[in-house]
């Protein structure tokens, strides 16, 4: 079961002016499940994205990069689940292009104005004929308030849809930021999400969008890990329809730019944390915070070492305060001149380690009390500087193995 996560209330997901979403059942892998989603953007919208750093990237990722670089003005997004169209060679590229051409023909736009996305099983042929056959129904279902259905339509092993929405005031006008994401396994930084889409009606200079989506990803999806695997299909896209009535934001450093930045990052973090809460087999949501580093990079090294460790994660699953595993992870994180005698560690409110050794007041029962909680914070102080970094992760349970062993059946 997800850790303190529930399905989003459709009424809480604000429509974004200039954008419509449609979902249908195309039978891509299994019958009677929503597996084909279209997102339609009004002319003049802007789109930017970040994608997996896995060199074995999927065909749709390659096509998305091509179409964004073509700069023709993106008018539609096409998402299928059940099939990743990865490890499919030239045939996979041809099928991804065919799906773009089919949707473009129905919308009377150019194929380069369509961004394709796929998620699901790797190394299987994309059933593009089913996608093409399902497009009319998806288009017919498109409407502005369809975010909840779209969140469900992009799921794979997720147990719950993931969506978030905020509204802020900019220049006396209400600006909306709404997004959806999916992912429960193959999650680690180097893009960490499987798929994520955030849209806003903010009137922002298009050239600022790439910097904003990159910063939002680094503050959210690139701060989560479930199993340490980087997917072939990871994609995070930010859309601006420019429909809000305020003056155009020309700088992210301005008050208006900062207001938008904070809203986009907040929505992105909520979506990213929802992925961890719904991690395959997860029973604990764990925040790992490293403080007192010389720079953010070394804080991230220590945080990821803890969050990726199977020994740490299984100890959390067992509610076992075997906290030496955390110290060991910090020690092998790659900080060459780390002084272990300066390290302090807290498990929530419990001071476990001081000056690199067990705190005299620490009691095993206090550690176990915290370890039994569904939400836990690990805080490590390095005493090397003022930098800090936070990563979110989950435990590793028996169910994770079962889910992934049975994934293709």
C-alpha positions in Angstrom: 0.0 0.0 0.0 1.2 3.6 -0.7 2.7 5.4 2.2 0.3 8.2 3.3 -0.8 8.8 -0.2 -4.3 8.9 -1.6 -5.8 9.4 -5.1 -6.1 13.1 -6.0 -9.5 14.7 -5.8 -10.4 15.7 -9.4 -12.0 18.9 -8.1 -8.6 20.0 -6.7 -6.9 19.8 -10.0 -7.3 23.2 -11.6 -7.7 23.3 -15.4 -4.9 25.2 -17.2 -6.4 27.6 -19.9 -5.1 26.6 -23.3 -4.8 22.9 -22.6 -7.1 19.9 -22.9 -6.5 16.2 -22.1 -8.1 13.1 -23.5 -7.8 9.5 -22.3 -9.0 6.2 -23.8 -8.6 2.4 -23.7 -6.6 1.3 -26.7 -5.7 -2.3 -25.6 -2.0 -1.6 -26.0 -1.0 -4.4 -23.6 -4.1 -5.3 -21.6 -7.8 -4.9 -22.3 -10.1 -2.6 -20.3 -7.5 -0.2 -19.0 -6.9 3.4 -19.8 -3.6 3.4 -21.7 -3.6 6.1 -24.3 -3.5 9.8 -23.4 -3.4 13.0 -25.5 -2.6 16.5 -24.3 -3.7 19.2 -26.7 -2.0 22.7 -26.6 -3.3 25.9 -28.0 -1.2 27.5 -30.7 1.5 29.7 -29.2 2.2 27.5 -26.2 5.8 26.8 -25.2 7.3 23.4 -24.1 10.6 22.4 -22.6 11.8 19.1 -21.2 14.5 17.1 -19.6 15.0 13.4 -20.4 16.8 10.3 -19.2 20.6 10.3 -19.0 20.5 6.5 -19.8 22.4 6.2 -23.0 20.1 3.3 -24.0 17.2 5.7 -24.3 13.8 4.8 -25.8 12.7 5.7 -29.3 10.1 8.3 -28.1 12.8 10.0 -26.1 14.9 10.4 -29.2 11.9 11.7 -31.2 11.0 14.1 -28.4 14.5 15.6 -28.5 14.4 15.9 -32.3 11.0 17.6 -32.2 11.9 20.1 -29.5 15.1 21.0 -31.3 13.0 21.5 -34.5 11.2 24.4 -32.7 8.1 24.2 -34.8 5.8 24.9 -31.8 4.5 21.8 -29.9 0.8 21.4 -30.2 0.2 17.9 -28.9 1.6 15.3 -26.5 0.9 11.6 -27.0 1.4 9.1 -24.2 1.0 5.3 -24.3 1.4 2.9 -21.4 2.1 -0.9 -21.5 4.9 -0.7 -24.0 8.1 1.4 -23.6 9.2 1.2 -27.2 12.8 0.9 -25.9 15.4 -1.5 -27.2 13.5 -1.6 -30.5 16.0 -0.2 -32.9 15.1 1.5 -36.2 11.7 -0.2 -36.1 10.9 1.5 -32.8 11.8 4.9 -34.2 9.7 4.3 -37.3 6.7 3.4 -35.1 7.1 6.4 -32.8 7.2 8.6 -35.9 4.1 6.8 -37.3 2.1 7.6 -34.2 3.1 11.3 -34.4 2.1 11.4 -38.0 -1.3 9.8 -37.3 -2.1 12.3 -34.5 -0.8 15.2 -36.6 -3.1 14.3 -39.4 -6.1 14.3 -37.2 -5.2 17.7 -35.8 -4.0 19.3 -39.1 -0.6 20.0 -37.7 3.0 18.9 -38.6 4.3 15.6 -37.1 7.2 17.6 -35.6 4.6 19.4 -33.5 3.8 16.2 -31.6 5.8 14.8 -28.7 5.5 11.0 -28.2 6.0 9.3 -24.9 5.9 5.6 -24.0 6.2 3.6 -20.8 6.0 -0.1 -20.0 7.8 -3.2 -21.0 11.2 -2.8 -22.8 12.2 -4.7 -26.0 8.7 -5.3 -27.2 7.3 -4.0 -30.6 5.1 -1.0 -30.2 1.5 -1.9 -31.4 1.2 1.4 -33.3 -1.9 0.1 -35.1 -3.8 0.1 -31.7 -2.5 3.5 -30.9 -3.7 4.9 -34.2 -7.1 3.2 -33.9 -7.5 4.7 -30.4 -6.6 8.3 -31.3 -10.1 9.4 -32.3 -11.6 8.3 -29.0 -8.9 10.0 -27.1 -9.4 13.2 -29.0 -13.2 13.1 -28.5 -12.6 12.8 -24.8 -10.3 15.8 -24.6 -11.4 18.5 -22.1 -9.7 21.0 -19.8 -10.7 19.4 -16.5 -9.5 15.9 -17.4 -6.3 15.9 -15.3 -7.4 13.1 -12.9 -8.2 10.7 -15.8 -4.9 11.6 -17.5 -3.0 10.8 -14.2 -4.7 7.4 -14.2 -4.1 6.9 -17.9 -0.3 7.1 -17.7 0.1 4.6 -14.9 1.9 1.2 -15.1 2.8 -0.5 -11.8 1.6 2.6 -9.9 -1.2 1.7 -7.4 -2.5 5.3 -7.4 -2.6 8.2 -9.9 -0.4 11.1 -9.0 -1.4 14.7 -9.6 -0.9 18.1 -8.0 -2.2 21.6 -8.5 -1.6 25.1 -7.2 -2.7 28.7 -8.0 -0.7 31.8 -7.2 -1.2 35.5 -7.8 1.1 37.2 -10.3 0.6 40.8 -11.3 -2.9 40.8 -10.0 -3.9 37.7 -12.0 -4.5 34.1 -10.9 -1.9 31.7 -12.4 -2.4 28.0 -12.4 0.2 25.2 -12.2 -1.1 21.7 -12.5 0.8 18.4 -13.2 0.7 14.7 -13.3 3.4 12.0 -13.0 3.8 8.2 -13.0 6.4 5.9 -11.6 6.9 3.3 -9.0 10.0 1.4 -10.0 13.2 2.0 -12.0 13.5 5.3 -10.1 16.8 7.1 -9.4 18.3 10.4 -10.3 19.5 11.1 -13.8 16.1 11.9 -14.4 14.3 10.1 -11.7 10.7 10.1 -12.7 9.3 7.8 -15.3 7.0 10.4 -16.8 6.0 13.8 -15.6 4.0 16.7 -17.1 3.5 20.1 -15.5 1.6 22.9 -17.2 0.9 26.5 -16.4 -0.9 29.4 -18.0 1.8 31.8 -16.8 2.9 34.4 -19.4 6.6 33.6 -19.3 9.2 34.3 -21.9 9.7 31.0 -23.8 13.5 31.2 -23.6 13.2 30.9 -19.7 11.3 27.6 -19.8 14.3 25.3 -20.2 16.1 26.8 -17.2 12.9 26.5 -15.2 12.2 22.9 -16.0 15.8 21.9 -15.4 15.8 23.6 -12.0 12.4 22.1 -11.1 13.7 18.6 -12.0 16.9 19.0 -10.0 14.8 20.1 -6.9 12.3 17.3 -7.2 12.5 14.3 -9.6 16.3 14.2 -9.4 16.1 14.0 -5.6 14.2 10.7 -5.4 15.3 7.1 -5.5 13.4 3.8 -5.1 15.7 1.1 -6.4 18.7 2.8 -8.0 17.7 2.0 -11.6 17.7 4.7 -14.3 14.9 4.1 -16.8 15.3 4.2 -20.6 12.1 6.4 -20.9 12.4 9.1 -18.1 10.9 12.4 -19.2 9.7 15.5 -17.5 8.0 18.2 -19.5 7.0 21.8 -18.6 4.3 23.5 -20.7 3.4 27.2 -20.7 0.2 28.3 -22.5 0.8 32.0 -21.8 -2.9 32.6 -21.3 -2.7 34.4 -18.0 -3.3 38.1 -18.2 -0.3 39.4 -16.4 2.7 41.1 -18.0 5.2 38.7 -19.5 7.8 37.4 -17.1 11.2 38.2 -18.6 13.4 37.0 -15.7 13.2 34.2 -13.2 15.0 36.4 -10.7 12.1 38.9 -10.7 9.4 38.8 -8.0 7.0 37.4 -10.6 9.5 34.9 -11.8 10.2 33.7 -8.3 6.5 33.3 -7.5 6.1 31.1 -10.6 9.4 29.2 -9.9 8.2 28.4 -6.3 4.8 27.1 -7.6 6.4 24.9 -10.3 8.9 23.5 -7.9 6.3 22.9 -5.2 4.1 20.9 -7.7 7.1 19.0 -9.0 8.2 18.1 -5.5 4.7 16.9 -4.6 4.6 14.7 -7.7 8.1 13.4 -7.1 7.4 12.5 -3.5 4.2 10.8 -4.6 6.3 8.5 -6.7 8.4 7.5 -3.7 5.3 7.1 -1.5 3.9 4.7 -4.1 7.3 2.9 -4.7 6.9 -0.7 -5.6 6.4 -2.6 -2.3 7.1 0.5 -0.2 6.1 0.7 3.5 8.2 3.6 4.7 8.8 7.1 3.3 12.3 8.3 4.2 13.8 11.7 4.0 17.6 11.8 4.0 19.1 15.2 4.8 22.8 15.9 4.8 24.0 19.1 6.4 27.3 20.8 6.9 28.9 19.8 3.6 31.5 21.9 1.8 29.3 22.0 -1.3 25.9 20.5 -2.4 27.6 17.9 -4.6 29.3 16.1 -1.7 26.1 16.4 0.3 24.3 14.6 -2.5 27.0 11.9 -2.6 26.3 11.1 1.0 22.5 11.3 0.7 22.4 9.1 -2.4 24.8 6.6 -0.8 22.3 6.2 2.1 19.2 6.2 0.0 20.5 3.7 -2.6 21.9 1.2 -0.1 19.9 -2.1 -0.1 21.2 -2.8 3.4 19.9 0.5 4.7 16.6 0.1 2.9 15.9 -3.4 4.1 16.7 -2.4 7.7 14.0 0.3 7.4 11.6 -2.3 6.1 12.3 -4.5 9.1 12.1 -1.5 11.5 15.6 -2.6 12.7 17.7 0.3 14.0 20.9 -1.2 12.5 22.1 2.3 12.1 25.7 1.4 11.5 24.7 0.7 7.9 23.9 4.4 7.5 27.3 5.4 8.8 29.0 2.9 6.5 27.1 4.4 3.5 28.3 7.9 4.4 31.9 6.5 4.6 31.9 5.0 1.1 30.0 7.9 -0.5 33.2 9.2 -2.1 34.1 12.1 0.2 37.9 11.5 0.2 38.9 13.7 3.2 35.8 13.0 5.4 36.6 13.3 9.1 34.5 10.7 10.8 35.1 12.2 14.2 33.0 15.2 13.3 29.9 13.3 12.2 26.6 13.7 14.0 23.5 11.8 13.1 19.8 12.0 14.1 17.0 9.6 13.5 14.0 12.0 13.7 14.3 13.4 17.2 16.8 10.8 18.4 20.4 11.8 18.6 22.2 8.6 17.6 25.8 9.5 16.8 28.0 12.3 18.2 31.6 12.9 17.2 31.6 9.9 15.0 30.5 7.4 17.7 27.4 6.3 19.5 25.8 9.0 21.5 26.0 8.2 25.3 22.2 8.8 25.7 21.1 6.8 22.7 19.0 3.8 23.5 18.0 1.0 21.1 14.3 1.3 22.0 14.4 4.9 21.0 15.8 4.0 17.6 13.2 1.2 17.2 10.4 3.6 18.1 11.3 5.8 15.1 12.0 2.9 12.8 8.4 1.7 13.2 7.0 5.0 11.9 5.7 5.2 8.3 7.7 8.4 7.8 11.2 8.8 9.0 13.9 11.5 8.7 17.6 10.7 8.7 19.8 13.8 9.3 23.6 13.6 9.1 25.8 16.6 10.0 29.2 16.5 8.4 30.6 19.6 10.0 32.6 20.6 6.9 30.8 23.7 5.7 27.3 25.1 5.3 26.0 23.2 2.2 23.1 20.8 2.5 21.0 18.4 0.3 17.8 16.4 0.7 16.8 13.1 -1.0 13.6 11.2 -0.6 13.5 7.4 -0.7 11.6 4.4 0.6 12.3 1.0 2.1 12.9 -2.2 0.1 10.4 -5.0 0.9 9.5 -8.6 -0.2 6.8 -7.1 -2.4 9.3 -5.2 -4.5 10.9 -8.5 -5.6 7.5 -10.1 -6.2 6.2 -7.1 -8.3 9.2 -7.0 -10.5 9.5 -10.8 -10.8 5.9 -10.9 -12.1 6.0 -7.6 -14.1 5.6 -9.1 -17.6 3.0 -11.7 -16.7 
